[in-house]
Amino acid sequence: MENQISFFSSFGLNDVFFMAEAAYRTLLISMISISIGTVIGGIFGWMLFEGRILATILLGPILDVFRSVPLIIQLVLFYNFAPIVGFDLDAFESGLVILTLYTAALVANVVRGGIASVGEPMRRAARSLGMNYWQDLRYVVFPIGVRAIFPSWVGVALGVLKDSALVSVLGYVELLRASQILMTRTQEPLLIIAVAGAFYFALSYPISRFSAGFERKWSQ
């Protein structure tokens, strides 16, 4: 039979553009969630360090849930239960909410450790110089604590960038979802996985190099 119908097509330049657009979607949802989650996590970390009763009893266990429960379960549960309580969110918005809270939970623990790394004698010395609590945080705790926090924060950011692939279970067409679509159509999984890996490397490598440069400047 000469006139056979082919359901598959080869991997081409348009497919590369499709994956590039999906990589942009991955970067978008990751950067927004990392940025907002870092701010929220910083506040939560400070609250946990100060040991307020409300933070210790309520906030700590809630953050432990976000750190402990697999991210894919959080995504699926939130996406399905949000409409029940009146939140009409699409896949991007649902993924963004959960990734942000997940990032905040991880960053909170990092920030708490960073604040704790600033020795109590140093803080007492700042108070003896006439600094109030907020001046102590701004001029002593923050500059020293950031150096301890930054390497761990970079690890969190890179982890969230890669974990954003799990948002594909909600139907959001990011890099992993785009790769699955193309693998189904082209039947060239090794090539597509290699291209997807190259895109993930292109997204992650600048972050790691930028952080390494920052750490070198601090060590000088």
Secondary structure as the mmCIF struct_conf table of DSSP 4:
data_model
#
loop_
_struct_conf.conf_type_id
_struct_conf.id
_struct_conf.beg_label_comp_id
_struct_conf.beg_label_asym_id
_struct_conf.beg_label_seq_id
_struct_conf.end_label_comp_id
_struct_conf.end_label_asym_id
_struct_conf.end_label_seq_id
HELX_LH_PP_P HELX_LH_PP_P1 GLN A 4 SER A 6
HELX_RH_AL_P HELX_RH_AL_P1 LEU A 13 GLU A 50
TURN_TY1_P TURN_TY1_P1 GLY A 51 GLY A 51
HELX_RH_AL_P HELX_RH_AL_P2 ILE A 53 LEU A 54
HELX_RH_PI_P HELX_RH_PI_P1 ALA A 55 LEU A 59
HELX_RH_AL_P HELX_RH_AL_P3 GLY A 60 SER A 68
BEND BEND1 VAL A 69 VAL A 69
HELX_RH_AL_P HELX_RH_AL_P4 LEU A 71 PHE A 81
TURN_TY1_P TURN_TY1_P2 ALA A 82 ALA A 82
HELX_RH_3T_P HELX_RH_3T_P1 PRO A 83 VAL A 85
TURN_TY1_P TURN_TY1_P3 GLY A 86 GLY A 86
HELX_RH_AL_P HELX_RH_AL_P5 ALA A 91 ALA A 116
TURN_TY1_P TURN_TY1_P4 SER A 117 SER A 117
BEND BEND2 VAL A 118 VAL A 118
HELX_RH_AL_P HELX_RH_AL_P6 GLU A 120 SER A 128
TURN_TY1_P TURN_TY1_P5 LEU A 129 GLY A 130
HELX_RH_AL_P HELX_RH_AL_P7 TYR A 133 ASP A 136
HELX_RH_PI_P HELX_RH_PI_P2 LEU A 137 VAL A 141
HELX_RH_AL_P HELX_RH_AL_P8 PHE A 142 ASP A 163
HELX_RH_3T_P HELX_RH_3T_P2 SER A 164 LEU A 170
TURN_TY1_P TURN_TY1_P6 GLY A 171 GLY A 171
HELX_RH_AL_P HELX_RH_AL_P9 LEU A 175 THR A 186
HELX_RH_AL_P HELX_RH_AL_P10 PRO A 189 SER A 219
#
